[in-house]
Amino acid sequence: MLSGSDSGIGHALAKYLDSLGFVVFAGVLKEDGPGAEELRRTCSGRLCLLQLDITSATQVKEAYLKVSEKVQNTGLWGVVNNAGILGFPADGELLPMSTYRQCMEVNFFGAVEVSKTFLPLLRKSQGRLVNMSSMAGGIPLPRYAAYGASKAALSMFSGVMRQELSKWGIKVAAIHPSGFRTGIQGTSDLWDEKEKELMEKLPADTRRAYGEDYLLGLKRYLLHLPTCCDPDLSPVLGNVLHALLARRPHGLYTPGKGAYMLLCIFCCFPLWVYDFF
């Protein structure tokens, strides 16, 4: 069962697993959206689409009942918590509280809701729980306070679940990709949507402290972000496949340029070295 299959990594992963012969339960935010329609058109008849807004306990329960009916007593082999949002990349002081709450609601609480709901099916099969975190969930990255905090919470949840669920043979992995082009990154539409909330609600002294040039530079950063991201998602897809199928999967995967190196610098060197780097 895979959440967030409308676009990006989730969409590519649904196609990839289907092409390998998996029975894929692809959760989508909009069952009649373009991402869902493309999955219907390009994937095999094995793929089953699920209407799944992970922030809705009702939809999560309905998805569980549909999957339970399909798998019956065999259980479910894997749950991949992929659905997530980036929010708006900006300094932590500038971000409105609504961005923090939204990131936690989707990236953390939604994944926990799905995990807790589907664990009885994983227990039957001694299956796998795979959580799509982020490089920002393992190391502090400027302008990602809300997103990074929510992904860090997800990573810690993964670690605790890995320990607690091992007695049932369930294996848990966290994926910490670096920058990949997934459609989650910035667009001018996102800037237009958030500019009023971000700019107009800033206290006057905060606005003066950062300066107009810096604040307008956030838009340039947002629009430039996709060009810095790798369009080739195969490292992430390969890591998820390993987490699902390997006899001894890793607890942590770091696909993409810089993900492992920066984590090593953060963990092994004094903090001032990481901050300087």
Sequence and secondary structure as in RCSB ss.txt:
>XXXX:A:sequence
MLSGSDSGIGHALAKYLDSLGFVVFAGVLKEDGPGAEELRRTCSGRLCLLQLDITSATQVKEAYLKVSEKVQNTG
LWGVVNNAGILGFPADGELLPMSTYRQCMEVNFFGAVEVSKTFLPLLRKSQGRLVNMSSMAGGIPLPRYAAYGAS
KAALSMFSGVMRQELSKWGIKVAAIHPSGFRTGIQGTSDLWDEKEKELMEKLPADTRRAYGEDYLLGLKRYLLHL
PTCCDPDLSPVLGNVLHALLARRPHGLYTPGKGAYMLLCIFCCFPLWVYDFF
>XXXX:A:secstr
 BS  SSHHHHHHHHHHHHTT   EEEES TTSHHHHHHHHHS TT EEEE  TT HHHHHHHHHHHHHHHGGG 
 SEEEE        B TTTS HHHHHHHIIIIIIIHHHHHHHHHHHHHHHT EEEEE  GGGTS  TTBHHHHHH
HHHHHHHHHHHHHHGGGGT EEEEE    B  S S  HHHHHHHHIIIIITS HHHHHHH HHHHHHHHHHHHHG
GGGSBS  HHHHHHHHHHHH SS  SEE  STTHHHHHHHHHHS HHHHHH 
